[in-house]
């Protein structure tokens, strides 16, 4: 698999940053992440590991 960048020209046209080895008429697959997918993944990881980041010695902050 090769990953390249493409500029969206309109809702049905892309401008590739480099040529691809596909002949006219061939079908290719695109993977387009949801707009917030990357941010959502980071938030989920942060929630999951938030408490693990603190040592028992850091409990002085519990009184704040």
Secondary structure, DSSP 8 states (H G I E B T S, - for coil): -----EEEEETTEEEESS--S--TT---------TTHHHHHHHHHHHHHTGGGS-GGGGGGGG-
